[in-house]
Amino acid sequence: MSSEFSLIQQYFSRPTPDVVLGVGDDCALLQSSPNMHLAVSTDSLVAGVHFFHDADPALLGWKSLAVNLSDLAAMGATPRWCTLAISLPEVDESWLAAYADGLYHCADAHQIRLVGGDTTRGPLNLSLTVMGEVPINQALRRDGAQVGDAIWVSGDLGDAAFALAAIQGQLQLSEVDMASLAQRLHAPVPRVSLGLALRQIAHSAIDISDGLLADLGHILSHSRVSAVLHYAALPTSEIVADLAAHPAYDRCVLAGGDDYELCFTAPVAHSDAISAMAEQLDVRLTCIGEIVADGGMQLMDADGQPMQMVQMGYDHFVS
Amino acid sequence: MSSEFSLIQQYFSRPTPDVVLGVGDDCALLQSSPNMHLAVSTDSLVAGVHFFHDADPALLGWKSLAVNLSDLAAMGATPRWCTLAISLPEVDESWLAAYADGLYHCADAHQIRLVGGDTTRGPLNLSLTVMGEVPINQALRRDGAQVGDAIWVSGDLGDAAFALAAIQGQLQLSEVDMASLAQRLHAPVPRVSLGLALRQIAHSAIDISDGLLADLGHILSHSRVSAVLHYAALPTSEIVADLAAHPAYDRCVLAGGDDYELCFTAPVAHSDAISAMAEQLDVRLTCIGEIVADGGMQLMDADGQPMQMVQMGYDHFVS
C-alpha cells in the first residue's frame, strides 16, 4: 500500500474511548457483553450499481453505514462496532473528508464505533461490516413467523423507488416532492430503536432492502408459512399515494428497493402494544396482513379478491 | 439485487454446525467466549491492484482469507468467524466454484467459519472481515515492544516480492524456483499457530504485509522505541539467497510486500523458548536485531557498520 493510501486511514481514526483497541493495530480488540449473542452483517455499496459516480460523498457516508445498521435493526441487535473496507480510484481529500463526516454522523447517531478499516486503490467500493449484540434467544430471526401472526411494516413503502424512477426520468415531481423522496433514497434512517423495542414482541423480522414482497418472501420461506396481504393497507407517503395511478406504483411500493423499513410478524395479542410503540417511537407501524398456513403469498384487493402479482417483477417467493 | 446475484450466495453457504446462526438471515448470530476479547480485522483484495484479472480463482480464495488470518495471527487471536463481501462483474459459475473452494480450503485449515456475505455486481473486489478471540490482556499489540527485546521474524523474507518481480520481467528464474516463489506469493500460509504460541512470550507483534522495514516501523512508532537490525541475519530462502547480488534484493527482502510472516519482539530471556517453539511448530524463527531506546531504525552490516536505507523505498519509520 502506498503511503498516500495509508494516510487515508487518518480520516477513519476518530477516537473510540469505550473500545479496548480501535484503529491502528493488526486487529481491533473488543469487549463483548455476557449473555449476549454477537450479531454480524456485511453489505457493500458499489459505484455505478448502488449509486452514481458523482453521488454526494456525505450522503454516501451516511447511507453506507445506514444500510448495514438496518440489518442489525432487523435482528433486534444493539449496534456496537463496525469496520470499513474502502476502495477508491484516487485520493481525493475533499471527497474523503465529506464521506468520513457522513459516516461518523450516522455512527454517532446510532452509537456504533468504527474500529477498523482497510483503504485500497481501486474502483469505488464501500464494504462495511457491522457488529451488534442481542440477548441470547431474543434475536428477531426470519424463521420465527407463526400462523396467525399479524404482518407489520414500519414507515412508508415506495418512496426510495419513486425517487430513483424520477431520477431516471420515468416521472416528473415537484422540487419539494423530489427533495422529500430523494432524502429517503439517499439518507435512509435505520429502524434501530424499533428493532430493539420489538425484541420481546415480534416473532420474526427482516429489513426491506429489496422490496416488500421479496423480503417478506424470505420470512415465509424460512418460516415455512404463507401470507395474505391487503393492498389497501400498504402504507405510503402522501406523495406516493398521489401517484397511485402511475404505472410504476405497484412495482415501487411492493417490489421497490432501498426502503430500509422493517417488516415483522407478531401475535395479534400484541397489536395494542405495537400501536403504543408506534406512538412512543414516533414511527408509523401498519398491519398489512396475516400469516397463514398455505397458499404462498396472496395479495387481496379492497373487495377481498386475490390480485395478480406476476407483473411486479418478483419471482422469489413462489411457495 | 438480481436473483442471479442472490444465487451466488449459495456458493458461500456451507454448513456451520458450531455457529448459532450462519448465512441466510439479516445477521449471523455468534456466541463469543467469556474472558476473551474479540479481535476484528478487515482487508480487501482488488483486481488490477492486488492481483491480475486472470488470477487463479482457487488461489485467490485461499489468499483473500489468508491475508486476513495473518492479522489475527499477529494479534495472537484464535480464528473464529469471517464474512465476505464480493463484487463480481458478472456471474461466472466456474470461477465462483473455484474461488469458494479455495476460500473454504483455507477456512477449514484454520478452523474459521464463514458466517455471512454480500454479493454484488461490480468490479472484482474481495473484502473480508475476520473475527477471532484472544484472552483478555494477552493480545500481541504493536505498542508493547520494550528496550532490550530481541526482534524476531518467522520464515523467509522476500520470496513473494521476488516472485512478483519475476512475473513483471525484472529477472529470470528457473521453472522450479519460480513455482516455489509463486506459491509463497499466491498461497501464503498465515502464521496462526505461531501467533497463539507467542501469546505469553512476545511483547509485541505485527504481520509483514508491507515489508519488514515498514511493518517493524509500526511497532517502533507505536512502542516509542528504536531498533538495530543485522543485515546478515535476515532470513531468506536458498533461492533468494542466491539472488543477493540482484539490484532488487534489498528492496524485496527489506521492503517487499506479501510475506505474511510475523515480526515480533520478546525478552532475551525467552530466546531458548522461542527456539524450542520453532522446532515444535516446524517454522523458522530468526533473531534479526534488538530494540533500543534511540536512533530510529539502524541496519548494521556484517562489520557492525550502519548501512544506508534511503534507497529501499521506505519512508515511514523515521524517528
Interface residues (C-beta under 8 A of the other chain):
Chain A: M1 S3 S6 V20 L21 G24 D25 D26 C27 A28 L29 L30 Q31 S32 P34 H37 L38 A39 V40 S41 T42 D43 S44 V46 A47 G48 V49 H50 D71 L72 A74 M75 A77 W81 T83 L84 A85 S87 V115 G116 G117 D118 T120 R121 G122 P123 N125 S127 T129 M131 G132 V134 I136 A139 R141 R142 D143 A205 I206 D207 D210 H222 D315 H316
Chain B: M1 S3 S6 V20 L21 G24 D25 D26 C27 A28 L29 L30 Q31 S32 P34 H37 L38 A39 V40 S41 T42 D43 S44 V46 A47 G48 V49 H50 D71 L72 A74 M75 A77 W81 T83 L84 A85 S87 V115 G116 G117 D118 T120 R121 G122 P123 N125 S127 T129 M131 G132 V134 I136 A139 R141 R142 D143 A205 I206 D207 D210 H222 D315 H316
